[in-house]
Every structure is written in structure tokens, then in C-alpha cells.
Amino acid sequence: MTLTPPRAVTKAVIPAAGLGTRFLPATKAQPKEMLPVVDKPAIQYVVEEAVRAGIDDILIITGRAKRSLEDHFDRNFELEYYLAERGKKEELEAVQSLAELADIHFVRQGEPLGLGHAVSVARKHVGDHPFAVLLGDDLMDARSRVLERMIDAHVATGSSVVAVQQVAESEISSYGCIRPEPLEGGAPELVKILDIVEKPDPVDAPSDLAVMGRYVLTPEIFDALEEVTAGVGGEIQLTDAIGVLIGRQDVLAYCFTEGRYDIGRKLDYLEATVQLALERDDLGPAFRDFLVRLVTDRGLLDNR
């Protein structure tokens, strides 16, 4: 296989075709990606992260009943007129800026056949360019710069790069898991991936390093996706295609330790909302005071 020369990453793919069954009934009539985290829908955080990393061409993979995703990143002249008439300048700028974040495109997956299949749908749009894949269940703190550093690693090496984080043994079966090897002469946060397994049993897991929803991939991944068959859950797994890629080129993992907010489950979603609200200059101080009062008044620390 001929490898694509290293080049800047300016394209991203955001799979958003899932049904969001964990959040029913809230997701019966709206996409889970549009659930608010403080005052922005989850997918906006993901798009803004891509833009911060220098990406200006974003393809969002959608499915049925996902039209609100397109509407969110489009102009709304009636709303803009209303805000302008009432002198709501800050709100007006906020909604207008959504259409100017990047060139945002949409395509339907058609059938929910797995993450690997969703990524394969992007082949015509991506072409022979390297690209990032960002999953919406993981939000990244703006200060962590995980995606930027992954792109830097790709440009320096030409390799695909996968984000990983250490997790407890009891959690590893919820993630893809890698078998790492130190990268000789490389940065300590980068390791070479020798193998990758989707949702392994803890006793069979090759390490405690779990894949965390951020990928920088070379276009060779599309050929690999064509070769894999349905895996865990009867779906086409991106993990399996990365395993094929490992046999043909170096694939690296970028190990990070903090800055990730998991919103894939209800409790994680609530925790992420609290953490992100506390980070806000406009909300954090007052919200922190409220939480202190709540804990004190209910004697929650005494009941631990």
C-alpha cells in the first residue's frame, strides 16, 4: 500500500447517526447530539474543538430525524431579526457565528451499521486527505489541546494517531483497548500501537489504555474498512479497520490524562454539565456557591 505523505489536517468527520437510546425519552424527538450541556448543544462543543485545531471542513454523518443538527449550524434570519430589533447584540453574534465556524456538510449514513461504516460514508468527501474523527460522547476541555497534539504527531510522522487514556480494569470492556510499545526516541506521551481490540473482557485486555473518541487517520483507513466484516455487536467496527492498518503502517497512540468530559451515559452527562458550568467565568462562582450550600444544607458530606 502506498502511504499518503504527511500533510496538514483540515478535514474532520463527526459521526452523529446514533439513536441515543440511553437518553430516552429525551431523544425520542431530538438527536442526542442536540442535548444541551449548560447552554450549548453537545455537538457544538465538538465542532468548536475541531475549529480550534485548525480544521475548516467538517462532515457530520447523520441519520433520520437529525435535521435539527443542520438547522443549528445554519442561519436563522427570523431569529436574527428578532434579536437585532431588541438590541440583543451578544445573543445575535452568538447565533450568527454558528454558520461561520467552518464549512459544515451533512450526509446520511442510511443504516446504523456501526462507527466503521459511518466513517466509510465519508470517503468521497475526504478523498486522499488525512482527517480527524471526533465522537460526540467525549467533550474535550479547550485547554487540553488533545486534537492539536494528535495532528502535530501526524504531521511529524505521517502516521495515524489514536487518543487513549488510562481507565480502571472494570471499565475497559466499554472501550477499544490497545497493546502499546514505547516509541524509541519519541515524546513520552506517544506510543506505538501493536494491537487494538474492541471491548475486550478485562482478563483479556492488552493494557489499561482505552481509546477515547479522537482519531487522526490517513485515507488508507478506507481500504481497511472495506476489508473488515461485522464485529462486536454485529457492527462494522472502526477498531477492526485500525487493526488492519497496523499491519501496513505505524499507528500511534497519544496518551492524555485529563480534560475529557464523558457525556455518553446519564450520570456522566450530569457530571460533565456540572464540571463545565464550574469552568465558566459567568456561571462558575455563583454555581459553586450553590453547590456548597446544597451539600451543606442536606448534610451530604456527613452521610458519606
BELJO-V875183 format. One record per backbone hydrogen bond with DSSP energy under -1.0 kcal/mol. CO is the residue of the C=O (numbers start at 0). NH is the residue of the N-H. Records with the same first field share a line. If there is no record, write none. Layout:
BEGIN
CO=NH ; NH
END
This chain:
BEGIN
9=55 ; 56
10=131
11=58
12=133
13=60
19=22
20=23
22=25
24=27
30=33
31=34
32=42
34=41
36=39
39=36
40=43
41=45
42=46
43=47
44=48
45=49
46=50
47=51
48=52
49=54
50=53
55=102
56=11
57=104
58=13
59=106
60=15
61=108
65=68
66=70
67=71
68=72
70=73
75=79
76=80
77=81
78=82
79=83
80=84
81=85
82=87
83=86
86=88
87=91
88=92
89=93
90=94
91=95
92=96
96=99
102=57
104=59
106=61
108=110
110=112
112=235
113=117
114=118
115=119
116=120
118=121
119=122
121=125
122=126
125=128
130=216
131=12
132=214
134=137
136=262
138=260
140=143
144=148
145=149
146=150
147=151
148=152
149=153
150=154
151=155
152=156
153=157
159=251
160=215
161=253
162=211
163=255
164=209
167=170
170=173
171=174
174=198
175=210
176=196
178=193
180=191
182=185
186=189
188=254
190=252
191=180
194=178
196=176
200=203
207=166
208=177
209=164
212=134
213=162
214=132
215=160
216=130
217=220
218=221
219=223
220=224
221=225
230=233
231=234
234=230
235=115
236=240
237=241
238=242
239=243
240=244
241=245
244=247 ; 248
250=192
251=161
252=190
253=163
258=140
260=138
264=268
265=269
266=270
267=271
268=272
269=273
270=274
271=275
272=276
273=277
274=278
276=279
279=283
282=286
283=287
284=288
285=289
286=290
287=291
288=292
289=293
290=294
291=295
292=296
293=297
294=299
295=298
298=302
300=303
END
